[in-house]
Amino acid sequence: MSNGINFSNMFNCCYKLNAIKALENWNVSNGTNFSGMFSNCTLLNDIKSLENWNVSKGINFSRMFN
């Protein structure tokens, strides 16, 4: 994931993300487009460590959690 740039709609229509235990270990520091990444995800309470993501190069976060 360290070379990923466009994460738009990555988890679109994923209703349960609790099986993804290690999102906090993902390197998304090069990501720029996160628009709609979690669109239509109804259960986000299991993503405990998004606060550890380095998204300092992020440009587009529009509707990320829409």
C-alpha positions as CSV (number, residue, x, y, z in Angstrom):
1,M,0.0,0.0,0.0
2,S,3.0,2.3,0.4
3,N,2.9,3.3,-3.3
4,G,-0.9,3.7,-3.4
5,I,-2.1,7.1,-4.4
6,N,-5.8,6.8,-5.2
7,F,-7.9,5.1,-2.5
8,S,-11.3,6.5,-3.7
9,N,-14.2,4.2,-3.2
10,M,-11.9,1.5,-1.9
11,F,-14.4,0.1,0.6
12,N,-17.5,1.2,-1.2
13,C,-20.6,-0.7,0.0
14,C,-18.6,-2.7,2.6
15,Y,-21.1,-3.1,5.4
16,K,-18.9,-4.9,7.9
17,L,-15.2,-3.9,8.2
18,N,-14.6,-5.7,11.5
19,A,-12.6,-8.4,9.7
20,I,-9.9,-5.9,8.7
21,K,-8.0,-5.9,12.0
22,A,-4.8,-4.2,10.9
23,L,-5.8,-1.0,9.1
24,E,-3.5,0.9,11.6
25,N,-0.5,-0.8,10.0
26,W,-1.2,0.4,6.5
27,N,1.2,3.0,5.0
28,V,-1.1,5.4,3.2
29,S,1.4,8.3,3.5
30,N,1.6,8.7,-0.3
31,G,-2.2,8.7,-0.7
32,T,-3.8,11.8,-2.2
33,N,-7.4,10.8,-3.1
34,F,-9.4,9.3,-0.3
35,S,-12.8,10.5,-1.7
36,G,-15.6,8.1,-1.0
37,M,-13.2,5.6,0.5
38,F,-15.7,4.3,3.1
39,S,-18.8,5.2,1.2
40,N,-21.9,3.3,2.3
41,C,-20.0,1.5,5.1
42,T,-22.6,1.3,7.9
43,L,-20.3,-0.2,10.6
44,L,-17.2,1.8,11.1
45,N,-17.0,1.2,14.9
46,D,-14.5,-1.6,14.4
47,I,-11.8,0.6,12.7
48,K,-10.0,1.5,15.9
49,S,-6.8,2.9,14.6
50,L,-7.5,5.3,11.7
51,E,-6.0,8.0,13.8
52,N,-2.6,6.5,13.3
53,W,-2.7,6.8,9.5
54,N,-0.3,9.3,7.9
55,V,-2.4,11.0,5.4
56,S,-0.3,14.2,5.3
57,K,-0.2,14.2,1.5
58,G,-3.9,13.8,1.3
59,I,-5.6,16.2,-1.0
60,N,-9.2,14.9,-1.6
61,F,-11.1,13.6,1.4
62,S,-14.5,14.6,0.1
63,R,-17.2,12.1,1.2
64,M,-14.6,9.8,2.7
65,F,-17.1,8.4,5.2
66,N,-20.2,9.2,3.2
